[in-house]
Amino acid sequence: MYSTLLEELSRAVGARLIIQFSYNGITYEVEPHLLGRDMNNQDCLCAWLTNVSGKETDLNGWRCFLLQDIRDLRALEQRFCHTRPGYKPYDDSMTRIYYRT
């Protein structure tokens, strides 16, 4: 299951597909930019938040999600065209980067 999640997220990052998933009981819609391993040795997704529980939010911005807590991942048909302000493709909070836009 975990390798399937990594594959699906890698595909979404590479194709710049907006994704939706459940995380700690809340539904998020994000633009995935980077997959990697953080300083705590946990795999995570860095993404730009666009919607929470199906509603646009004024809390847009960068979020990191631990892969172990992502459920019900779904790639949407929508794509994003550009990286967002503050995107760090060589993020120094990561010890290893698996995939990035």
MARPADREN-133103 format. One line per 3 residues: number of its first residue (from 0); their letters; for each residue x, y, z of C-alpha. Coordinates in pm, 1 decimal. Each point is the difference from the previous one (the first is absolute). Layout:
NUM) A) X Y Z; ...
***
This chain:
0) MYS) 0.0 0.0 0.0; 274.0 243.5 95.2; 188.3 -51.2 -327.7
3) TLL) -325.7 54.1 -190.0; -49.0 329.5 184.2; 354.0 108.5 -89.8
6) EEL) -58.8 -92.2 -364.0; -329.9 188.3 -19.1; 146.2 307.7 166.7
9) SRA) 308.4 -7.4 -224.9; -224.9 -14.7 -304.6; -209.1 290.7 127.0
12) VGA) 309.3 211.0 71.2; 147.4 -72.9 -343.2; -326.0 67.2 -185.3
15) RLI) -85.1 298.8 222.1; -335.7 -150.8 86.7; -201.5 146.8 284.3
18) IQF) -71.0 -268.7 258.6; -254.7 -55.8 271.6; 41.5 -212.9 311.4
21) SYN) -109.6 -47.3 356.8; 248.9 92.0 271.5; -90.4 -42.0 364.8
24) GIT) -368.9 -2.6 -91.5; 9.9 318.3 -210.1; -21.8 8.2 -380.3
27) YEV) 271.3 204.6 -170.0; 49.3 107.2 -360.9; 357.7 96.1 -82.8
30) EPH) 252.7 65.6 -274.9; 277.5 -253.7 72.6; 350.6 133.8 -56.2
33) LLG) 248.7 -217.4 185.8; 27.1 -349.1 147.5; 279.3 -75.1 240.9
36) RDM) 125.2 -103.8 341.1; 6.0 260.2 275.4; 247.2 55.8 285.8
39) NNQ) -201.8 -239.5 219.0; 59.4 -275.6 -256.5; -365.9 -0.8 -107.6
42) DCL) -121.5 3.0 -358.4; -205.9 306.1 -78.8; -170.0 198.9 -272.6
45) CAW) 53.5 375.4 -31.1; -294.8 157.7 -173.3; -187.4 325.5 -51.3
48) LTN) -335.8 -13.1 175.8; -296.8 117.2 -208.1; -311.0 -151.0 163.3
51) VSG) -96.3 -152.5 332.9; -304.9 -228.3 20.8; -122.5 112.7 -341.9
54) KET) 12.8 372.0 74.2; 245.8 256.2 -125.3; 201.4 135.2 285.5
57) DLN) 182.5 321.5 73.9; 258.2 -215.6 176.6; 167.9 -81.7 -331.4
60) GWR) 366.8 -69.2 32.4; 266.7 -262.3 48.7; -75.7 -307.4 205.4
63) CFL) 189.6 -320.4 63.6; -198.1 -320.6 39.8; 143.5 -322.8 138.6
66) LQD) -59.2 -278.8 -249.9; -89.2 -244.6 276.7; -309.2 211.0 79.2
69) IRD) -128.8 52.2 -356.6; -316.2 -197.1 -82.1; -232.4 -27.3 -299.9
72) LRA) 235.4 169.2 -245.1; -161.8 105.9 -325.8; 163.2 180.9 -291.5
75) LEQ) -238.1 252.1 -155.4; -15.8 89.4 -367.1; 106.2 356.9 72.9
78) RFC) 362.5 100.1 -39.7; 201.7 286.7 138.7; 231.0 189.7 -231.4
81) HTR) 253.4 176.7 216.2; 187.4 -55.1 321.8; -120.2 214.9 285.8
84) PGY) 187.3 284.5 170.1; 252.9 -124.0 250.7; 42.9 -340.7 -164.3
87) KPY) 338.7 -149.8 89.1; 86.8 -285.4 -237.7; 308.0 -74.3 211.9
90) DDS) -175.9 43.6 333.6; 258.9 -17.7 277.7; -258.4 -136.3 244.1
93) MTR) 18.2 -325.7 -199.0; 274.1 -255.2 41.9; -98.4 -165.2 -326.7
96) IYY) -216.1 108.9 -292.6; -175.9 -271.3 -198.7; -188.9 206.6 -254.5
99) RT) -67.8 368.2 -71.5; -160.6 223.8 -259.2
***
